[in-house]
Amino acid sequence: MQAVILAGGKGTRLEPLTLSIPKALVKINEIPIIEIIIRQLKAIGTKEITIIVNYLKDKIIEFLGDGSKFGVKINYAEQKEMNGDADALSYAEPFISQDKFIMIACDSLFPTEHLTKLMKDDCDGVMTVSRVEDARRFGVILNEGEKVTNIIEKSPNPPSNLANTSIYYLPKEIFSAIRKTEPDKTGEIRIVNAIQKMIDEGKTFKFAVVDGWLDIGTHEQLAEAQALARKLGLCKQ
């Protein structure tokens, strides 16, 4: 199994922590977020991980090295400009040799066992969603049964409570879809738009619901993450 972790972000809402370290190295109970994710990927049999870097990239590379201390092989690719998550993922293409791979944004906390539930092989790809009480700050999906039909951007009146968590099981064809995806109104090229393009072209994406997921973007969420990581057993070195 191969995986990609997006770790190029600065994490401005976590300043002043992120003035001297990248978001990926912010610690949860003394363990950097990215280390937790790498150990989770290793636990489900991942052998090779590509890390997409940008902000303070040398600190990530120095900390993780070649991955041998975690029992995996780590590659690095630098996103030249911060042009969206799909643009970031595109830099991993030279390292992906398998038909499908996992992609995770480095600000997610979730149960390790969810990764095995994500890897469904009866479809072209899988999105992870979480049922949330207030979906206004998330993109959400619409579905027919297990199938994703539409991905809806953040809205003051979301039509669903199934929030996108930025944890995916993607086909290698996603790279071709990214090349055909136009930037959105913010100027970014986004994974959800590339996936929607594939769905519109007849590809089947399903979704898997994750329980115990947290998006770590603010100091308040970081405080929540300390307790959740202990509950999920993610604090052990």
Secondary structure, DSSP 8 states (H G I E B T S, - for coil): -EEEEE-----GGGTTGGGTS-GGG-EETTEEHHHHHHHHHHHTT--EEEEEE-TTHHHHHHHHTTSGGGTSEEEEEE-SS---HHHHHHTTGGG--SSEEEEEETTEE--TTHHHHH---SSSEEEEEEE-S--TTS-EEEEETTEEEEEE---SS-S-SEEEEEEEEEETTHHHHHHT----TTS---HHHHHHHHHHTT--EEEEE-SS-EE--SHHHHHHHHHHHHHHT----
